[in-house]
Amino acid sequence: MPVHQSPIQVAALYRFTRFDDPAAIQAPLQAACDGAGVKGTILLAKEGINGTIAGTHNALSSVLEHIRALPGCAETEVKFSHADEMPFNRMKVRLKREIVTMGQPDIDPRASVGRYVAPEDWNDLISDPETIVIDTRNDYEVAVGTFKGAVDPKTKSFGEFPTWFREHRDELLEGKKKVAMFCTGGIRCEKSTSFLRSEGIEDVFHLKGGILKYLETVPEEDSKWEGECFVFDQRVAVKHGLELGSYGQCFACRMPLTKAEMASDDYAAGVSCPHCINERGEQQRARYAERQRQQQLAKQRGEIHVGAAPRASDDDTPKLSDGGWEANFPSGLSPDSGSDANTE
């Protein structure tokens, strides 16, 4: 596990395996995280585990040892980064139908996926004129940054990806022999490449370790990445070397915000931004303003105010997917149609 000058390490992980009884795993894993002082979100389903957690080096080591002792998880790969302060407010281990929601029950990454491409080989693949490059993330993520020349599906959730691909398949593949796909940490591409193979496409590739591994591995001067990478925690975005990015976030609608948007007259911390100013009524904004006031008072007391985040319906609540924070995506949007929290 790499050690940075910051005492807070962030670990993003996923593993497709078979859990016969995820509920039996939930409480012991929650206890292990709580006992170590780790915070974040972990999703459990019959198809495996997915999460992003943060804590000290020793705390994460303890929890990862517990996770790797779970059935089929001994070889779980983890992507590490750092944060200047704890990026999560609490620890949640949750049960889900899928650890990244695609809504295609017959897709099984354990049976078939695309070919992995190491970050150092990625530039050559996406520079090939016979390769179509597809960003499998959602529109608000792509707006923060993407690879030069990548196709943006403009999806609101990962569950929209299969329909989008089927509708645009012919034009996407015209004159192309290979399909290269990428996402934040790799988990969405496990399912998207498996889906394309089920559609009869053989030459399918995906970036091993996702964007995060690319930004960690490839020097900025050699990079084909443009912008920053949205992440599903309070850092909002990271840059090359996984350094903290420049984006803020609207805690009314959860959209990532540029510095210019935060300087807008439409922006009020915790209340509104240019994306949601016309979507909230006076009563909603008054509630958000009161919540913001309570958060500031709690901060002055050295406490954390974790209540009253704006909630959508259960169907719209964003979830984890690519390794991320369930409460941190844009309200009503999610990386995996449920979460990329990651949470991608």
Secondary structure, DSSP 8 states (H G I E B T S, - for coil): ----SSSEEEEEEEEE---S-HHHHHHHHHHHHHHHT-EEEEEEETTEEEEEEEE-HHHHHHHHHHHHTSTT-TT--EEEEEESS---S-EEEEE-S-SS----TT--TTT---EEE-HHHHHHHHHSTTEEEEE-S-HHHHTTEEETT-B----SSGGGHHHHHHHHHHHHHTT-SEEEEE-SSSHHHHHHHHHHHHTT---EEEETTHHHHHHHHS-GGG--EEE-EE-BSTT-EE-GGG-B-S-EE-TTT--EE-HHHHTSTT-BTTTB-TTTTTTS-HHHHHHHHHHHHHHHHHHHTT-----------TTT---BBBSB-GGGS-TT--TTSS-BBB--
